[in-house]
Amino acid sequence: MAQEVRGVIAPGKDEPVRIETIVVPDPGPGEAVVRVQACGVCHTDLHYKQGGISDDFPFLLGHEAAGVVESVGAGVTDVAPGDFVILNWRAVCGQCRACLRGRPWYCFDTHNARQKMTLTDGTELSPALGIGAFAEKTLVAAGQCTKVDPAVSPAVAGLLGCGVMAGIGAAINTGDVGRGDSVAVIGCGGVGDAAVAGANLAGAAKIIAVDIDDRKLAKARTLGATHTVNSKETDPVEAIRELTGGFGADVVIEAVGRPETYKQAFYARDLAGTVVLVGVPTPEMKLELPLLDVFGRGGALKSSWYGDCLPSRDFPMLIDLHLQGRLPLDAFVTETIRLDEVEKAFERMHHGDVLRSVVVF
């Protein structure tokens, strides 16, 4: 039987969010209803609110979440009611050409719940990234639920559902950072700081954090940065080269998503080094580089989508590392808030005052 819960929707482009009653249907085949315990306020939710992703309003916002499975539909075997799970927005299909080649983190046919959550008048909602977790309960595909150790705080666990996983994965999965490597991270918001933490976890010997905000650089140091560069005051390419013996970093992670900062990353890497783009550009952005430089410098230019993660592999491992005291995921939680404080959280995010505000139910 369908349930009515409270949730935060974006009714139209650039309109303030509001709390509405959401109708959550019973799970159908391959689906699960999850009682949300915590959900981070991610920049992607702001993009949805601003109409930057699509115009399929109204959106049910929220996607960086953890909670407890309440019920499952027919054919679901991987999770059961009572399981503590992190929600992910890339439920792999297991059948596409990427999955069949043993590369499920590239799955080309990820899926969401088939049924729609609605308002009480029947208006269908578009759940952010197929999740919609700024709500007391949400309906997802069962494959979007990854079971992890319930000893972890939900406010911490949910962060792996998007931004923190994107950053850590950019370092350890896409960038393949190894012991003794030099790494530079350009842009030290939540994703960039997570890339710093990932590089530190992987054993990088030198981790150079670059940003224009000294507050963010100070935070990056607490997560493992060995050096910081304020690029408003110093040329970051020259600074990174100077800190790496004149050569450039082995891996440069661009966590801003702008042509200017991408060029900095490109020229700040060592010969045959790797550039990883994890910052999300907008559709109108263009990049111009001399093709001879692309050829002559060798190495690899990669993009990292969701940190090239495989949730079933990466989420439990990272939670275990956190519980062992080896990965400070709790450092990313700046504040916990109520459901009716999401609009204010967007404002604090815009001003760079927080790494993550987390709604706790």
Secondary structure, 3 states (H helix, E strand, C coil): CCEEEEEEEECCCCCCCEEEEEEECCCCCCEEEEEEEEEECCHHHHHHHCCCCCCCCCEECCCEEEEEEEEECCCCCCCCCCCEEEECCCECCCCCHHHHCCCHHHCCCCECCCCCCEECCCCECEEHHHCCCCECEEEEEHHHEEECCCCCCHHHHHHHHCHHHHHHHHHHHHCCCCCCCEEEEECCCHHHHHHHHHHHHCCCCEEEEEECCHHHHHHHHHCCCCEEEECCCCCHHHHHHHHCCCCCEEEEEECCCCHHHHHHHHHHEEEEEEEEECCCCCCCCCCCCCHHHHHHHCCEEEECCHHHCCHHHHHHHHHHHHHCCCCCHHHHCCEEECHHHHHHHHHHHHCCCCCCEEEEC
